[in-house]
Amino acid sequence: MAVVSKRIPVPDLVPVRRALLSVSDKTGLIEFATALAGLGVELVSTGGTRKTLADAGLKVLDISEVTGFPEIMDGRVKTLHPSVHGGLLAIRDDAEHAAAMKEHGITGIDLVCVNLYPFEETVASGADFALAIENIDIGGPAMTRAAAKNHAYVTMVSDPADYAEVIEALGEHEGQVPLALRKRLAQKAFARTAAYDAAVSNWFAAAIGEDAPAHVAFGGRLASVMRYGENPHQKAAFYLTPERRFGVATARQVQGKELSYNNINDTDAAFELVSEFDPGVSPAVAIIKHANPCGVATGASLKDAYLKALACDPVSAFGGIVALNSKLDAAAAEEIVKIFTEVIIAPEASDEALAIVAAKKNLRLLITGGLADPRAGARIVKSVAGGLLVQDRDTGTVEDLDLKVVTKRAPTEQEMADLKFAFRVAKHVKSNAIVYVREGATAGIGAGQMSRIDSARIAARKAEDAAEAAGAARPNTIGSVVASDAFFPFADGLLAAAAAGATAVIQPGGSMRDAEVIAAADEAGLAMVFTGMRHFRH
């Protein structure tokens, strides 16, 4: 049944006489409470928060003195009481509400300072099911929502970052808080409880193996407001989710300008790609432009890998993102800074490398502390008009596949190594993806075309352009291998790759014309393996 508003005018300034404080994060708590007390505000508190304040010498009323009922059930029940929620939800200028408060001895609560049990941090620490359940806050969200709903009379403070502004407003307005601030804090509080409930519900669904719950929500915490989105006329912001994964969202920015929307999108793509390569096997470098790789390579050193990656498409690399799978050293840094680069992202960086990069003040350097695990799954979300598409992250790796040789000729040892390399890269190229690789480095990449044969031709042309720029006699596609992210629906795409000089092919297989494609490969003398796994990326 809908509740009809009584249309009681909302006051601009509301005095704060009593404040309820109950927090898990005690950052700035004593200073905030001390300032409130100095303004003559009566303090009410619970459990550990009350002890913290009392130990600091502040006079604090225990919540049980307000409710007339002790905390019970290990603190599960302490604030869920009419004396608390009546004090939060009462419309002070409503005669009926005022009469009910008087009849039941309820005192209004004018300010609530609550932050919630650390559920997200508890789950991220690897806690078991029972401990995670105990860290689901009940009273905190209830008080937060009640105070935020009644922001006409109550100031709801859910973030320690807002303490100073609230105290400043109280000082400026003689112990009162203006409506504009109360509204903004209320919105922030509702957003916090929404994100909190999303974290709980998504964790619970995963814990019981529910792949497609009837309702789903996703929440995040604001990290930064972008100057604009993909284009200057689009507004944008960056939010952090509870997922703990090394990458752009968790990285420490050592230097450089603020990251843009496109920087974050491209850097994420770069680091996810380079994380496919084990640094214990070989240093690896990926250069990304517009979320697609324009060069990927392994080498004897990061410098060697970078130069090989750069050689694939030196024109597109200008203004790109460089991702490394191991510690950025001075030799690699010296090469990277020779051309304009937007972002460098690496797990670590040496002091010498930091000094070299520092000379390029606008160059953004991100240190992640580790690599993303390509086998670690999580839900990823894409919005469409009126809905959300939700799926698991693509955790398939070529090392885990049972590769099947389908041609008369089997790949050589070098071809097989390059085929695996090429398929790793193809996983991170927009479909239709074609990737040529020779001796641990991409030779040509075709991305995002409507026809697979076009991708094969574009990748070959890119290799020809790179060879001409380097003064080489022939493109690196001669003697290369080629990967396709999905099956060849016709033999024409495969034959285009053969014409470019490829000698071996890796593809998922599964086309109704597989036999025709295999026959064409045999006739061209190609070796071909099927993976049985597709890597569409849109």
BATORSE-123912 format. One record per residue (C-alpha): residue in three letters; x, y, z. Coordinates in steps of 0.25 Angstrom, whole numbers, padded with zeros to 4 digits, always signed. Layout:
! residues N
alaXYZ...
This chain:
! residues 538
met+0000+0000+0000ala+0006+0013-0004val+0008+0024+0007val+0003+0038+0003ser+0011+0050+0006lys+0005+0060+0016arg+0013+0071+0008ile+0019+0077+0021pro+0029+0088+0017val+0044+0083+0019pro+0052+0093+0027asp+0065+0098+0022leu+0073+0098+0034val+0071+0087+0045pro+0078+0088+0059val+0086+0076+0063arg+0084+0073+0078arg+0086+0058+0079ala+0095+0049+0070leu+0096+0034+0069leu+0110+0029+0066ser+0112+0014+0063val+0124+0011+0053ser+0133+0000+0049asp+0143+0009+0043lys+0148+0018+0054thr+0156+0027+0045gly+0154+0041+0050leu+0143+0037+0060ile+0149+0043+0073glu+0152+0057+0066phe+0138+0057+0060ala+0131+0053+0073thr+0139+0063+0081ala+0135+0074+0071leu+0120+0070+0073ala+0121+0070+0088gly+0128+0084+0087leu+0116+0089+0080gly+0107+0084+0091val+0102+0071+0084glu+0098+0059+0093leu+0105+0047+0088val+0099+0033+0088ser+0107+0021+0084thr+0108+0006+0084gly+0118-0005+0088gly+0132-0003+0083thr+0129+0011+0078arg+0124+0015+0091lys+0137+0010+0098thr+0146+0017+0088leu+0139+0030+0091ala+0138+0028+0106asp+0153+0024+0107ala+0156+0037+0100gly+0149+0045+0111leu+0136+0048+0104lys+0122+0047+0111val+0114+0037+0104leu+0100+0031+0106asp+0099+0016+0104ile+0089+0011+0094ser+0083+0003+0105glu+0079+0015+0113val+0071+0020+0101thr+0064+0007+0098gly+0063+0002+0112phe+0068-0011+0107pro+0082-0017+0107glu+0090-0022+0095ile+0087-0037+0093met+0091-0048+0084asp+0105-0044+0083gly+0101-0030+0078arg+0092-0035+0067val+0081-0027+0074lys+0084-0014+0080thr+0078-0002+0071leu+0066-0009+0065his+0057-0003+0074pro+0045+0007+0073ser+0052+0017+0082val+0064+0018+0072his+0056+0017+0059gly+0045+0026+0065gly+0055+0036+0068leu+0061+0035+0054leu+0048+0034+0045ala+0039+0044+0053ile+0034+0056+0044arg+0037+0067+0055asp+0026+0077+0049asp+0015+0066+0048ala+0006+0068+0060glu+0003+0053+0060his+0017+0049+0060ala+0021+0059+0071ala+0009+0053+0079ala+0014+0039+0078met+0028+0043+0082lys+0023+0050+0094glu+0014+0038+0098his+0025+0028+0096gly+0036+0036+0102ile+0044+0036+0089thr+0055+0047+0087gly+0059+0051+0073ile+0072+0047+0067asp+0077+0058+0059leu+0090+0053+0053val+0094+0038+0050cys+0108+0034+0048val+0109+0020+0043asn+0118+0012+0035leu+0116-0003+0032tyr+0122-0016+0037pro+0134-0019+0027phe+0127-0030+0019glu+0134-0027+0006glu+0148-0027+0013thr+0144-0040+0021val+0140-0047+0008ala+0153-0042+0001ser+0162-0048+0012gly+0157-0062+0009ala+0147-0063+0021asp+0139-0076+0022phe+0124-0076+0020ala+0120-0074+0035leu+0129-0062+0037ala+0124-0056+0025ile+0110-0057+0030glu+0114-0051+0043asn+0119-0039+0036ile+0106-0036+0029asp+0101-0023+0036ile+0087-0022+0039gly+0085-0010+0049gly+0095-0001+0042pro+0087-0001+0028ala+0074+0000+0035met+0078+0012+0043thr+0085+0018+0030arg+0073+0016+0022ala+0064+0022+0033ala+0072+0034+0035ala+0074+0036+0020lys+0059+0035+0017asn+0057+0045+0028his+0067+0055+0023ala+0057+0066+0025tyr+0061+0066+0039val+0073+0056+0041thr+0087+0058+0036met+0092+0044+0031val+0108+0043+0031ser+0113+0030+0025asp+0127+0033+0021pro+0138+0039+0030ala+0142+0047+0018asp+0130+0056+0021tyr+0133+0058+0036ala+0140+0072+0033glu+0129+0077+0024val+0118+0074+0034ile+0126+0081+0046glu+0129+0093+0037ala+0114+0094+0034leu+0110+0093+0048gly+0120+0104+0052glu+0115+0113+0041his+0100+0111+0043glu+0101+0112+0059gly+0099+0097+0061gln+0090+0094+0049val+0091+0087+0036pro+0086+0092+0023leu+0076+0084+0014ala+0085+0083+0002leu+0096+0076+0010arg+0086+0067+0017lys+0081+0063+0003arg+0095+0060-0002leu+0099+0052+0010ala+0085+0044+0009gln+0088+0041-0006lys+0102+0036-0002ala+0096+0027+0009phe+0086+0021+0000ala+0097+0018-0010arg+0106+0012+0001thr+0095+0002+0005ala+0092-0001-0009ala+0106-0005-0012tyr+0107-0013+0001asp+0095-0021-0002ala+0100-0024-0016ala+0113-0029-0010val+0105-0038+0000ser+0095-0043-0011asn+0106-0046-0021trp+0115-0053-0011phe+0103-0061-0006ala+0099-0065-0020ala+0114-0070-0023ala+0115-0077-0010ile+0102-0086-0013gly+0106-0087-0028glu+0094-0079-0033asp+0099-0075-0047ala+0086-0067-0051pro+0079-0061-0038ala+0065-0055-0040his+0070-0041-0037val+0085-0036-0038ala+0091-0023-0034phe+0105-0018-0036gly+0111-0007-0027gly+0124+0001-0027arg+0131+0012-0019leu+0135+0025-0026ala+0150+0025-0030ser+0150+0038-0038val+0141+0047-0047met+0146+0047-0061arg+0148+0060-0069tyr+0139+0053-0079gly+0136+0039-0085glu+0140+0033-0098asn+0137+0047-0104pro+0137+0061-0098his+0122+0062-0099gln+0120+0050-0090lys+0121+0050-0075ala+0128+0039-0068ala+0133+0034-0054phe+0141+0022-0050tyr+0136+0013-0039leu+0143+0001-0031thr+0136-0012-0029pro+0139-0022-0018glu+0147-0031-0027arg+0162-0032-0023arg+0170-0033-0036phe+0183-0027-0039gly+0181-0017-0050val+0178-0003-0053ala+0167-0002-0042thr+0177-0006-0031ala+0189+0000-0037arg+0197+0012-0030gln+0199+0023-0040val+0214+0028-0038gln+0213+0040-0047gly+0207+0046-0059lys+0193+0053-0062glu+0180+0048-0057leu+0175+0035-0064ser+0164+0038-0074tyr+0153+0028-0077asn+0160+0023-0090asn+0173+0022-0082ile+0166+0013-0072asn+0159+0004-0082asp+0172+0002-0091thr+0181+0000-0079asp+0172-0011-0074ala+0172-0018-0087ala+0187-0017-0088phe+0190-0022-0074glu+0180-0034-0075leu+0187-0038-0088val+0201-0037-0083ser+0197-0045-0070glu+0195-0057-0079phe+0210-0058-0080asp+0217-0064-0068pro+0229-0056-0064gly+0236-0068-0059val+0236-0073-0074ser+0240-0060-0081pro+0238-0045-0080ala+0226-0040-0089val+0221-0027-0093ala+0208-0023-0099ile+0205-0010-0107ile+0191-0006-0107lys+0183+0004-0115his+0168+0006-0114ala+0167-0007-0106asn+0173-0015-0117pro+0188-0020-0117cys+0197-0014-0128gly+0209-0022-0123val+0212-0033-0113ala+0225-0040-0111thr+0233-0049-0102gly+0248-0047-0102ala+0261-0049-0094ser+0259-0036-0087leu+0248-0026-0085lys+0256-0017-0095asp+0256-0028-0105ala+0242-0031-0103tyr+0238-0017-0105leu+0246-0015-0117lys+0240-0027-0124ala+0226-0023-0120leu+0228-0009-0125ala+0233-0014-0138cys+0220-0021-0141asp+0213-0007-0143pro+0221+0005-0139val+0211+0015-0145ser+0200+0010-0137ala+0208+0009-0124phe+0210+0024-0124gly+0201+0029-0112gly+0198+0015-0108ile+0198+0007-0094val+0210-0001-0091ala+0208-0013-0081leu+0219-0022-0076asn+0219-0035-0068ser+0231-0033-0060lys+0238-0022-0053leu+0241-0009-0061asp+0256-0007-0062ala+0265+0004-0067ala+0268-0002-0081ala+0253-0004-0084ala+0249+0009-0079glu+0259+0016-0087glu+0253+0010-0100ile+0239+0013-0096val+0241+0027-0094lys+0247+0030-0107ile+0233+0031-0113phe+0220+0037-0108thr+0213+0027-0099glu+0201+0030-0091val+0202+0019-0080ile+0212+0009-0075ile+0207-0002-0065ala+0216-0012-0059pro+0216-0020-0046glu+0228-0013-0041ala+0239-0003-0045ser+0253-0001-0041asp+0258+0012-0036glu+0266+0014-0048ala+0254+0012-0057leu+0246+0022-0048ala+0256+0033-0050ile+0256+0031-0065val+0241+0031-0066ala+0240+0043-0057ala+0247+0052-0068lys+0234+0050-0076lys+0224+0057-0066asn+0211+0055-0073leu+0214+0040-0075arg+0206+0032-0066leu+0213+0020-0059leu+0204+0010-0051ile+0210+0000-0042thr+0201-0012-0039gly+0208-0021-0029gly+0205-0033-0037leu+0199-0039-0049ala+0184-0042-0052asp+0181-0057-0051pro+0176-0061-0065arg+0169-0074-0059ala+0162-0066-0048gly+0148-0064-0051ala+0138-0053-0048arg+0125-0047-0053ile+0127-0036-0064val+0115-0027-0068lys+0112-0020-0080ser+0100-0010-0081val+0090-0010-0093ala+0078-0002-0094gly+0068-0006-0083gly+0077-0017-0078leu+0090-0023-0073leu+0098-0035-0080val+0105-0042-0069gln+0115-0053-0072asp+0127-0060-0066arg+0141-0055-0070asp+0148-0063-0081thr+0157-0071-0073gly+0161-0081-0084thr+0176-0082-0086val+0183-0090-0097glu+0191-0097-0088asp+0179-0104-0082leu+0174-0109-0096asp+0175-0122-0102leu+0180-0117-0116lys+0177-0126-0128val+0185-0127-0140val+0175-0128-0152thr+0184-0127-0164lys+0194-0137-0170arg+0206-0129-0165ala+0208-0127-0151pro+0214-0113-0146thr+0228-0113-0143glu+0233-0110-0128gln+0235-0095-0132glu+0222-0094-0139met+0214-0100-0127ala+0221-0090-0118asp+0217-0079-0127leu+0203-0084-0129lys+0200-0084-0114phe+0206-0070-0113ala+0197-0066-0124phe+0184-0072-0118arg+0187-0065-0105val+0188-0052-0112ala+0175-0054-0121lys+0167-0056-0108his+0170-0041-0105val+0167-0036-0119lys+0153-0031-0123ser+0146-0041-0133asn+0148-0044-0144ala+0162-0046-0139ile+0174-0051-0147val+0188-0051-0141tyr+0201-0055-0148val+0213-0058-0140arg+0227-0061-0143glu+0238-0066-0132gly+0230-0061-0120ala+0225-0047-0126thr+0213-0043-0133ala+0216-0040-0148gly+0202-0034-0151ile+0188-0033-0145gly+0175-0031-0151ala+0164-0027-0141gly+0149-0024-0141gln+0145-0027-0155met+0132-0031-0160ser+0139-0042-0169arg+0150-0051-0164ile+0157-0051-0178asp+0157-0036-0176ser+0164-0037-0163ala+0174-0047-0169arg+0177-0037-0181ile+0178-0025-0171ala+0188-0032-0162ala+0196-0036-0174arg+0196-0022-0179lys+0200-0017-0166ala+0212-0026-0166glu+0216-0021-0180asp+0215-0006-0175ala+0224-0010-0163ala+0234-0017-0172glu+0235-0005-0181ala+0237+0005-0169ala+0248-0004-0164gly+0255-0005-0177ala+0253-0020-0177ala+0253-0029-0190arg+0240-0036-0186pro+0229-0036-0175asn+0230-0044-0163thr+0217-0052-0167ile+0227-0060-0176gly+0229-0072-0168ser+0219-0068-0158val+0208-0076-0151val+0193-0070-0150ala+0182-0071-0140ser+0168-0069-0142asp+0159-0066-0130ala+0147-0074-0136phe+0146-0084-0147phe+0148-0081-0162pro+0134-0082-0168phe+0141-0083-0182ala+0154-0087-0187asp+0157-0073-0192gly+0162-0067-0179leu+0171-0078-0177leu+0177-0077-0191ala+0179-0062-0189ala+0187-0065-0177ala+0195-0075-0186ala+0197-0065-0196ala+0203-0055-0186gly+0213-0066-0183ala+0207-0074-0171thr+0211-0088-0169ala+0203-0093-0158val+0189-0089-0153ile+0182-0090-0139gln+0167-0089-0138pro+0155-0094-0130gly+0149-0102-0141gly+0134-0106-0141ser+0130-0100-0155met+0120-0109-0164arg+0131-0107-0174asp+0143-0112-0165ala+0146-0123-0175glu+0147-0113-0187val+0156-0104-0178ile+0165-0115-0174ala+0166-0120-0189ala+0170-0106-0193ala+0181-0106-0182asp+0186-0119-0186glu+0187-0115-0201ala+0195-0102-0196gly+0204-0110-0188leu+0200-0104-0175ala+0199-0110-0161met+0187-0108-0154val+0182-0110-0140phe+0168-0109-0134thr+0166-0104-0119gly+0151-0106-0117met+0150-0093-0110arg+0145-0080-0117his+0150-0066-0112phe+0140-0056-0117arg+0142-0042-0111his+0133-0031-0114
